[in-house]
Amino acid sequence: MTEFIFPPRPVGKTHPRRLPRYQKAPWIAQRKFNGTRNLIHIVDGDVICWMRKGEPHKQWEMSDDVKRQILDLNLTEDEYWLDSELLHHKTTDQHYKNRIVLFDVLHAGKYLFRSLTLLERYELLANLCGNPTERESKHGLALVASENLWLAENIQPVDFVDEFKRHLDKDQIEGLVLKDSTSTIDNFGNKYYEVAWQVRCRKPTKNYTH
């Protein structure tokens, strides 16, 4: 069994007023959800979920139903590591509790170190999810793969500013994560690390100013 794979994290951040600088190729964005980082390890028909540093979740336990939904993905390999955000104890809205938003795949039969670009990994992830097109029913913040599994949506550069402003009032969204669509996983996943091909753009709150 593969040891824990640490996920890449943004090393940089930018202020919302600087978003227009990124409104060009090769940048895309995904919504930054207000949840807990969740690494899903699928191996030999079993599922284990970890937090971002390899710790077990302290305020959430995966149900048999959620496990079944994960195993019902279009899995063709014996082992996967999926990167996601768990929406649960940070929201009081029952519509968003116990939802997992998938946004990257780090391992699919092998560790995808420098082998697939971000967009190629996203295409693989979308295929695992059945290429969903329907958005979740309340605010349309993600694409529905199953009841509890949602797929993050890629946002094109022309929409960065408008998309950021559109969700300022939603507690489930912290802002955007800007990503270089041509980037690859360029570090080893056996240690905690940050990458320059991801940039956070957070909305102002009492906890942070950008």
Secondary structure, 3 states (H helix, E strand, C coil): CCCCCCCEEEEEECCHHHHHHHCCCCEEEEEEECCEEEEEEEECCEEEEECCCCCECCCCCCCHHHHHHHHCCCCCCCEEEEEEEEECCCCCCCCCCCEEEEEEEEEECCECECCCEHHHHHHHHHHHCCCCCCECCCCCCCEECCCCEEECCCECHHHHHHHHHHCCCCCCEEEEEEEECCCEECCCCCCCEEEEEEEEEECCCCCCCC
